[in-house]
């Protein structure tokens, strides 16, 4: 089991290393040897690439596996929630869109409007 401790923008992985992000951590989901991280992006005048792609996957040893891929269509905005099932990681964005993400690559596989 992976042990993770969160303090603001820092994620401490047991027996491994500390990872410090530019923004605070909003949500973490752990599955097997993967840690999915959603950063809390505060409102600002202009969003950067990293602001709009604020979902990451790390190994249990603290190695970054991926940052979520670019949306195939639609205006980029921040992601606000993550979850997963046996097949996909799901990320909802501020516009109410739910994206299906390949858990191994971070590439977006599809999208639907969340209610």
ChimeraX attribute file (.defattr): number of C-alpha atoms within 10 A of each C-alpha:
attribute: neighborCount
match mode: 1-to-1
recipient: residues
	/A:1	9
	/A:2	15
	/A:3	11
	/A:4	16
	/A:5	10
	/A:6	16
	/A:7	10
	/A:8	12
	/A:9	15
	/A:10	16
	/A:11	20
	/A:12	16
	/A:13	19
	/A:14	15
	/A:15	12
	/A:16	13
	/A:17	13
	/A:18	16
	/A:19	15
	/A:20	14
	/A:21	12
	/A:22	12
	/A:23	16
	/A:24	18
	/A:25	20
	/A:26	16
	/A:27	16
	/A:28	19
	/A:29	14
	/A:30	19
	/A:31	15
	/A:32	9
	/A:33	11
	/A:34	20
	/A:35	22
	/A:36	22
	/A:37	21
	/A:38	23
	/A:39	24
	/A:40	21
	/A:41	20
	/A:42	10
	/A:43	9
	/A:44	8
	/A:45	5
	/A:46	6
	/A:47	14
	/A:48	12
	/A:49	11
	/A:50	14
	/A:51	21
	/A:52	19
	/A:53	20
	/A:54	22
	/A:55	25
	/A:56	18
	/A:57	24
	/A:58	18
	/A:59	18
	/A:60	22
	/A:61	16
	/A:62	19
	/A:63	14
	/A:64	14
	/A:65	17
	/A:66	17
	/A:67	18
	/A:68	21
	/A:69	17
	/A:70	13
	/A:71	17
	/A:72	12
	/A:73	7
	/A:74	8
	/A:75	8
	/A:76	18
	/A:77	18
	/A:78	25
	/A:79	24
	/A:80	19
	/A:81	19
	/A:82	20
	/A:83	15
	/A:84	16
	/A:85	9
	/A:86	7
	/A:87	10
	/A:88	17
	/A:89	19
	/A:90	20
	/A:91	24
	/A:92	20
	/A:93	20
	/A:94	13
	/A:95	15
	/A:96	14
	/A:97	16
	/A:98	20
	/A:99	23
	/A:100	21
	/A:101	21
	/A:102	17
	/A:103	22
	/A:104	12
	/A:105	13
	/A:106	20
	/A:107	18
	/A:108	20
	/A:109	13
	/A:110	13
	/A:111	17
	/A:112	11
	/A:113	11
	/A:114	11
	/A:115	6
